[in-house]
Amino acid sequence: MINDILTLARQNRINFVCSIKPIFIVGASRAGTTWLQSLLSLHPWIFTIPETKLFQQVLDSHKVLTFSELYPQQKKPVPFLISKRQLEISFNHLDAIGFIKLSAHIRNFLMSLAEKNLLDVCLLLNLIMYNAGNSKENIVNKFWVEKTPRHIFFLEDIFHYFPNARVICIYRDLIDQAYSGYRTFGYPIIEGLIDGFKSYNSIDKYIKAHPDDELKIFRVTYEELKADPKQILNNIFRFLGILPLDLSNEELKKLSQKSFLNIYANTSMTSWQPKMKNFDHVGQDKVLFEKYTYMLSLLFRNKTKSLIRPRQYSYSDFFSIKFILFGIKHFFLYALFLFKTKVKEIAILLSRHLKKLG
């Protein structure tokens, strides 16, 4: 099979190398995955492209996706072999995301592999990574880094299709993370906390079920990375078996901004990603938000205490009129969010059912 693919790749002048040690960056939304990706890409042995969302979205078999399919909070089925029909749907999903640019040449090659029943998940991702339009350098002999935060729910698939993979998971204080999502996307506070908890809980469950894979996973916090990028980055390079970089923290921060712009050039990411700000320097509702999210976090106290920095509040802090009105407002924003997403989901599911009947 491999010989057949190599022959076809040479005939079609396609870059084809299966990475010896693919690297996946995962984490919750707004946890710092993009910055970590930009930092890693500064190493001359590493290259990366915009997030593929392969397991999250691209390999979904439905043409129109519900909110829970676009942003899953648990593993979804992934096809072992990718059929021609599935590949056509996957191309549509990639185009909708708008991050990855695949030429007609590479699309035709992928389709020819699907028609011959030669295209699986590992091969598809390698071909995307090595042939995306964003890639303009000599990348064949480098390690590639794939960054899709929500792939944190697909560790089982990652290690199944890429047994030699290494995973880097970045954590962030849940309150800061939820606030970043709210400020950047208007994502409801409650949903941000729940989503973050489910993300980090999923990796703990995976390691508990697959303890041998723990050595393949490097865990770091956004706070540690922010405090000393050089130390954390070189720890990651040692974990990957790659020589460290001799750059100062100031140089890393400055160069990572340029790297980010290069990776996500001509994508929507460059318009909203810079909105991420330090929690200590944001809007006037900081104190109310922090109290509100801290109060909510107490509901999951036993499960999330390691993900939330200690705050010093007394019960009286939660009984001001301003705070109560703030809480009511954001509860209804969450309720409205749930209502809208459920209505759309029901409409999509009903449409699928009617098509089957028709």
Phi, psi and omega in degrees: 000313181297318179298321178298317182292317178300318179297313179297320180297316179296317180298326183261006180054051180251136172292121178219109174216130174273117183304135180295319182222081178295148184239127180244129173258126180228169179162184176277162177300136178069028181262353180109014182297321183292319178295317179299317176301315181296322178293314181298325184291350178288342180285134182295345180268358187239141168226160181208166177225171177304156185302138184272334185055033188302301181286324182298316192221316191296325182269008175292138186277353181266140180288317178251126187253142173283169179300317182290339175275326176291322183232069185296149174244018173200167182297144174245159177298141178235130182291141178289306173253141184263115182282169177300317180296316179296321181295321177299317178295319180297321176299319178297318179295317178300318180294323180293322178294317174081010182269322187258128179252109177254129181290163176299327180298311181289327177296318179295322178295315178300319180296322178295323177293319179297319180295331180267007182058040180249357188260113174245182186296315181301312181295318180300312183293319178299317180293324176295313183299317185275350185231012178294146183298339181287341185277118184235014182238173176284105192244358189297323184262019182253161170283140174254148178245124175252126182240107170222107186310316187284359171291357175300336178274358186236033180297325179300316179290319180303310183283340175288312183275339181228075186302331181266011183295155170239139183242133175245119180251126179252130180256157174213147176312127188300325181292314178298319182295314179296322180292323178297319178295323179291316181291324186276314187244354188072023181290127184306142184302312182298316180296323178298318178294314181297316182297317178297316179299314181296324179299307184288329178294327183294323180288326176296318178296320181295314181296323178296322180279335183228069186299332181293336181276355182298328180290346179266002185240126177254126181247135182214155177257152176300323181296319177295317181296319180294322183288323184209076182304320183298311182298312182295317181297317180290330172298319179294317179298321177296320177300323182275352183076033182241143179299142181289166177261143178257070179231145179284167177300320181295318179295319180297316181296318182291313182291329180293331176294318177293320180298318178301314181296327178289318182294315188255024176302140178065024172237163181292344183303323184291345180274326184250339182300320180297351180289343178298125182231161176294137184298332183286353186230029183255193195305180185291339182272015181306310185296315179297317180298314183297318177297316184296312181291326177295318178299316179295322182296335179296336178295332179248026194310314184293334185265338188239004187300330180283349183255003182230125179294144179300137174238147181257098178230148172255167181300328182295337180294341184259012185236030173268152180300318181299317181292318180297317179295322177299315180296318179297316180302312185283336173293318179289327174299320178293317179298319178295320178299313179298317181299312182297314182293323180290321178297314179296320181296316179298319180298317180293315180295322177295319179297320177298317182296318180294324178294322178295320179293325182286000000 
